[in-house]
Amino acid sequence: MLPSISPGRLRVEELSRRLGLSVDTIRFYQKRGLLEPPQREGRIGWYGPEHVERLAKIKELQASGLTLAVIARVLDGELDDADLPLAAVVARARVDQDEGHETLLTLGQLAEQSGVPVGLIDAVVRENLLVPRSVEGVRHFTDVDVRVVQAGLALLSAGIPLAELMELARRHDHAAREIAEGAVELFDAYVRRPLKETGLDPDERAEWLVQTFDKLLSAVTTLVSHHFRRVLLEIAQQHLESVGRPAESTVVTIEAKTTMETA
């Protein structure tokens, strides 16, 4: 006798159609621990209303820009309600402003459009020197990444050896991450945690957190970019003054002066 089938039970293909998610995506969520496995009857897996509700929530949270790691903490009740809008802002801010409507590219498409071999780009990604965007667990790139890779290619074309360029990039990445971690810890210690101890309701705290983070992100980005450019020009000028020719030093001096006037 065949087992009775509850009207609320769905096979994975039916669940996929109902929620507009691919079967692979549903199984990926299960692999990540975001979704409980289905009830098994032989080789058939049956999904119930709790799976539909859970997937709908995941879909809603992803639409707001949250990463799967953050979504897992939300579903497990580990995040404060006031943290959700901030998490969404952080996720969206990871996408450059000019990437908003750009087409997602595969690694092969990035290589084709940038003129850089797949193997070289993959090596840079493995070193965390080029950070792809993760969409449903699959890495993608955008036109901004094309320009970044082409900028790296320009440095190689100028005669800088790949190994030494990669080593310099690793040192920069290490220093940048250390400074970024410090900045985030300051925000958490002096903005987020004290705010949680106030009498504001979650919506008010969330709004204040988002506004403050936006201001600080813009301020820190401006400070870091401005400071690095100034220091780079200063070091270049000092170096040329000691080993370069007068004409070379003059070029850097003019560039430094232009930067001061436009900053």
C-alpha positions as a Python dict, from the first residue, in 0.01 Angstrom:
ca = {
    (1, 'M'): (0, 0, 0),
    (2, 'L'): (129, 347, -91),
    (3, 'P'): (182, 586, 200),
    (4, 'S'): (-83, 854, 241),
    (5, 'I'): (31, 1191, 106),
    (6, 'S'): (-57, 1500, 307),
    (7, 'P'): (-175, 1796, 97),
    (8, 'G'): (95, 2003, 269),
    (9, 'R'): (377, 1776, 160),
    (10, 'L'): (583, 1861, -147),
    (11, 'R'): (857, 1696, -346),
    (12, 'V'): (1162, 1909, -412),
    (13, 'E'): (1052, 1990, -768),
    (14, 'E'): (714, 2115, -643),
    (15, 'L'): (882, 2316, -368),
    (16, 'S'): (1113, 2468, -629),
    (17, 'R'): (821, 2581, -848),
    (18, 'R'): (621, 2719, -558),
    (19, 'L'): (902, 2939, -426),
    (20, 'G'): (1077, 3023, -751),
    (21, 'L'): (1404, 2867, -635),
    (22, 'S'): (1610, 2615, -825),
    (23, 'V'): (1641, 2261, -692),
    (24, 'D'): (2018, 2314, -668),
    (25, 'T'): (1965, 2624, -454),
    (26, 'I'): (1736, 2437, -213),
    (27, 'R'): (1990, 2157, -179),
    (28, 'F'): (2267, 2412, -132),
    (29, 'Y'): (2073, 2567, 160),
    (30, 'Q'): (2042, 2219, 312),
    (31, 'K'): (2416, 2165, 272),
    (32, 'R'): (2483, 2497, 449),
    (33, 'G'): (2256, 2395, 738),
    (34, 'L'): (1996, 2664, 664),
    (35, 'L'): (1721, 2413, 587),
    (36, 'E'): (1632, 2089, 762),
    (37, 'P'): (1645, 1779, 541),
    (38, 'P'): (1313, 1647, 409),
    (39, 'Q'): (1125, 1353, 554),
    (40, 'R'): (1240, 1043, 368),
    (41, 'E'): (1015, 767, 243),
    (42, 'G'): (1234, 538, 42),
    (43, 'R'): (1417, 746, -217),
    (44, 'I'): (1162, 1028, -206),
    (45, 'G'): (1207, 1333, 15),
    (46, 'W'): (895, 1517, 132),
    (47, 'Y'): (897, 1885, 235),
    (48, 'G'): (635, 2033, 464),
    (49, 'P'): (494, 2379, 550),
    (50, 'E'): (789, 2445, 782),
    (51, 'H'): (1025, 2411, 485),
    (52, 'V'): (813, 2649, 277),
    (53, 'E'): (811, 2905, 558),
    (54, 'R'): (1186, 2872, 618),
    (55, 'L'): (1273, 2909, 249),
    (56, 'A'): (1044, 3210, 212),
    (57, 'K'): (1223, 3374, 506),
    (58, 'I'): (1565, 3298, 357),
    (59, 'K'): (1453, 3444, 24),
    (60, 'E'): (1324, 3759, 196),
    (61, 'L'): (1647, 3808, 391),
    (62, 'Q'): (1863, 3750, 84),
    (63, 'A'): (1660, 4010, -106),
    (64, 'S'): (1755, 4262, 163),
    (65, 'G'): (2122, 4190, 91),
    (66, 'L'): (2214, 3968, 385),
    (67, 'T'): (2481, 3703, 339),
    (68, 'L'): (2402, 3338, 411),
    (69, 'A'): (2624, 3348, 721),
    (70, 'V'): (2422, 3637, 863),
    (71, 'I'): (2094, 3473, 758),
    (72, 'A'): (2192, 3161, 954),
    (73, 'R'): (2239, 3372, 1268),
    (74, 'V'): (1904, 3546, 1209),
    (75, 'L'): (1722, 3215, 1171),
    (76, 'D'): (1886, 3082, 1487),
    (77, 'G'): (1780, 3394, 1680),
    (78, 'E'): (2137, 3508, 1748),
    (79, 'L'): (2104, 3861, 1608),
    (80, 'D'): (1921, 4156, 1760),
    (81, 'D'): (1638, 4299, 1546),
    (82, 'A'): (1823, 4630, 1535),
    (83, 'D'): (2124, 4455, 1375),
    (84, 'L'): (1934, 4339, 1065),
    (85, 'P'): (1915, 4675, 882),
    (86, 'L'): (2282, 4736, 964),
    (87, 'A'): (2376, 4392, 828),
    (88, 'A'): (2184, 4469, 509),
    (89, 'V'): (2363, 4804, 470),
    (90, 'V'): (2701, 4637, 518),
    (91, 'A'): (2615, 4373, 259),
    (92, 'R'): (2500, 4631, 5),
    (93, 'A'): (2801, 4852, 75),
    (94, 'R'): (3029, 4564, -25),
    (95, 'V'): (2904, 4620, -379),
    (96, 'D'): (3063, 4931, -529),
    (97, 'Q'): (2813, 5207, -602),
    (98, 'D'): (2880, 5189, -973),
    (99, 'E'): (2809, 4814, -980),
    (100, 'G'): (2439, 4850, -914),
    (101, 'H'): (2306, 4742, -1253),
    (102, 'E'): (2603, 4558, -1395),
    (103, 'T'): (2594, 4205, -1529),
    (104, 'L'): (2748, 3932, -1318),
    (105, 'L'): (3043, 3762, -1485),
    (106, 'T'): (3193, 3416, -1447),
    (107, 'L'): (3566, 3370, -1402),
    (108, 'G'): (3597, 3280, -1771),
    (109, 'Q'): (3406, 3591, -1880),
    (110, 'L'): (3622, 3808, -1653),
    (111, 'A'): (3934, 3661, -1812),
    (112, 'E'): (3798, 3717, -2162),
    (113, 'Q'): (3695, 4078, -2101),
    (114, 'S'): (4011, 4175, -1913),
    (115, 'G'): (4259, 3994, -2136),
    (116, 'V'): (4415, 3822, -1835),
    (117, 'P'): (4451, 3440, -1825),
    (118, 'V'): (4206, 3246, -1607),
    (119, 'G'): (4490, 3083, -1414),
    (120, 'L'): (4639, 3418, -1314),
    (121, 'I'): (4304, 3561, -1201),
    (122, 'D'): (4227, 3243, -1007),
    (123, 'A'): (4564, 3269, -830),
    (124, 'V'): (4485, 3630, -732),
    (125, 'V'): (4141, 3524, -601),
    (126, 'R'): (4294, 3241, -395),
    (127, 'E'): (4524, 3495, -233),
    (128, 'N'): (4217, 3707, -140),
    (129, 'L'): (4361, 3991, -347),
    (130, 'L'): (4049, 3996, -566),
    (131, 'V'): (3727, 3927, -376),
    (132, 'P'): (3440, 3792, -589),
    (133, 'R'): (3074, 3839, -502),
    (134, 'S'): (2899, 3527, -376),
    (135, 'V'): (2551, 3469, -522),
    (136, 'E'): (2382, 3154, -390),
    (137, 'G'): (2722, 3009, -312),
    (138, 'V'): (2865, 3073, -658),
    (139, 'R'): (3135, 3335, -709),
    (140, 'H'): (3075, 3608, -965),
    (141, 'F'): (3253, 3920, -1083),
    (142, 'T'): (3145, 4251, -1239),
    (143, 'D'): (3277, 4516, -1476),
    (144, 'V'): (3447, 4682, -1179),
    (145, 'D'): (3655, 4366, -1138),
    (146, 'V'): (3745, 4387, -1507),
    (147, 'R'): (3893, 4733, -1446),
    (148, 'V'): (4073, 4615, -1133),
    (149, 'V'): (4231, 4320, -1315),
    (150, 'Q'): (4330, 4545, -1605),
    (151, 'A'): (4493, 4786, -1358),
    (152, 'G'): (4700, 4498, -1225),
    (153, 'L'): (4793, 4400, -1581),
    (154, 'A'): (4911, 4758, -1644),
    (155, 'L'): (5156, 4723, -1353),
    (156, 'L'): (5288, 4398, -1497),
    (157, 'S'): (5320, 4559, -1839),
    (158, 'A'): (5531, 4833, -1683),
    (159, 'G'): (5790, 4568, -1600),
    (160, 'I'): (5710, 4487, -1234),
    (161, 'P'): (5765, 4112, -1177),
    (162, 'L'): (5450, 3916, -1094),
    (163, 'A'): (5597, 3750, -783),
    (164, 'E'): (5704, 4081, -631),
    (165, 'L'): (5376, 4250, -721),
    (166, 'M'): (5183, 3966, -556),
    (167, 'E'): (5398, 3989, -243),
    (168, 'L'): (5336, 4364, -219),
    (169, 'A'): (4963, 4303, -265),
    (170, 'R'): (4967, 4043, 15),
    (171, 'R'): (5135, 4290, 249),
    (172, 'H'): (4880, 4555, 160),
    (173, 'D'): (4591, 4311, 213),
    (174, 'H'): (4727, 4209, 555),
    (175, 'A'): (4771, 4570, 667),
    (176, 'A'): (4432, 4676, 528),
    (177, 'R'): (4251, 4390, 704),
    (178, 'E'): (4424, 4465, 1033),
    (179, 'I'): (4324, 4832, 1015),
    (180, 'A'): (3969, 4743, 906),
    (181, 'E'): (3931, 4501, 1197),
    (182, 'G'): (4039, 4778, 1433),
    (183, 'A'): (3790, 5021, 1281),
    (184, 'V'): (3505, 4770, 1314),
    (185, 'E'): (3599, 4698, 1676),
    (186, 'L'): (3589, 5071, 1753),
    (187, 'F'): (3244, 5100, 1595),
    (188, 'D'): (3120, 4798, 1791),
    (189, 'A'): (3268, 4915, 2123),
    (190, 'Y'): (3174, 5283, 2108),
    (191, 'V'): (2861, 5289, 1890),
    (192, 'R'): (2677, 4958, 1857),
    (193, 'R'): (2711, 4811, 2207),
    (194, 'P'): (2640, 5134, 2399),
    (195, 'L'): (2335, 5189, 2180),
    (196, 'K'): (2199, 4846, 2276),
    (197, 'E'): (2197, 4958, 2639),
    (198, 'T'): (1974, 5258, 2572),
    (199, 'G'): (1598, 5259, 2601),
    (200, 'L'): (1542, 5303, 2227),
    (201, 'D'): (1321, 5048, 2056),
    (202, 'P'): (1479, 4820, 1789),
    (203, 'D'): (1355, 5030, 1495),
    (204, 'E'): (1504, 5350, 1638),
    (205, 'R'): (1832, 5177, 1721),
    (206, 'A'): (1847, 5026, 1375),
    (207, 'E'): (1790, 5363, 1207),
    (208, 'W'): (2058, 5530, 1419),
    (209, 'L'): (2306, 5247, 1358),
    (210, 'V'): (2255, 5260, 981),
    (211, 'Q'): (2291, 5638, 965),
    (212, 'T'): (2606, 5632, 1178),
    (213, 'F'): (2762, 5347, 982),
    (214, 'D'): (2698, 5525, 651),
    (215, 'K'): (2869, 5839, 779),
    (216, 'L'): (3166, 5652, 921),
    (217, 'L'): (3209, 5435, 611),
    (218, 'S'): (3226, 5742, 391),
    (219, 'A'): (3461, 5922, 632),
    (220, 'V'): (3700, 5628, 676),
    (221, 'T'): (3711, 5555, 301),
    (222, 'T'): (3797, 5918, 228),
    (223, 'L'): (4064, 5931, 500),
    (224, 'V'): (4234, 5608, 395),
    (225, 'S'): (4233, 5688, 22),
    (226, 'H'): (4354, 6043, 76),
    (227, 'H'): (4625, 5942, 323),
    (228, 'F'): (4760, 5660, 104),
    (229, 'R'): (4783, 5881, -205),
    (230, 'R'): (4961, 6156, -8),
    (231, 'V'): (5207, 5910, 148),
    (232, 'L'): (5273, 5737, -186),
    (233, 'L'): (5358, 6067, -355),
    (234, 'E'): (5572, 6176, -60),
    (235, 'I'): (5775, 5853, -64),
    (236, 'A'): (5810, 5867, -444),
    (237, 'Q'): (5936, 6225, -424),
    (238, 'Q'): (6185, 6144, -147),
    (239, 'H'): (6312, 5847, -346),
    (240, 'L'): (6359, 6045, -665),
    (241, 'E'): (6528, 6328, -479),
    (242, 'S'): (6791, 6081, -363),
    (243, 'V'): (6836, 5859, -670),
    (244, 'G'): (6644, 6016, -959),
    (245, 'R'): (6715, 6282, -1213),
    (246, 'P'): (6588, 6638, -1164),
    (247, 'A'): (6326, 6598, -1440),
    (248, 'E'): (6182, 6288, -1275),
    (249, 'S'): (6161, 6459, -937),
    (250, 'T'): (5991, 6759, -1097),
    (251, 'V'): (5713, 6541, -1242),
    (252, 'V'): (5631, 6393, -902),
    (253, 'T'): (5648, 6736, -739),
    (254, 'I'): (5394, 6873, -989),
    (255, 'E'): (5164, 6572, -930),
    (256, 'A'): (5190, 6618, -554),
    (257, 'K'): (5109, 6989, -584),
    (258, 'T'): (4808, 6912, -807),
    (259, 'T'): (4684, 6662, -549),
    (260, 'M'): (4715, 6921, -272),
    (261, 'E'): (4518, 7176, -476),
    (262, 'T'): (4236, 6937, -569),
    (263, 'A'): (4206, 6757, -234),
}
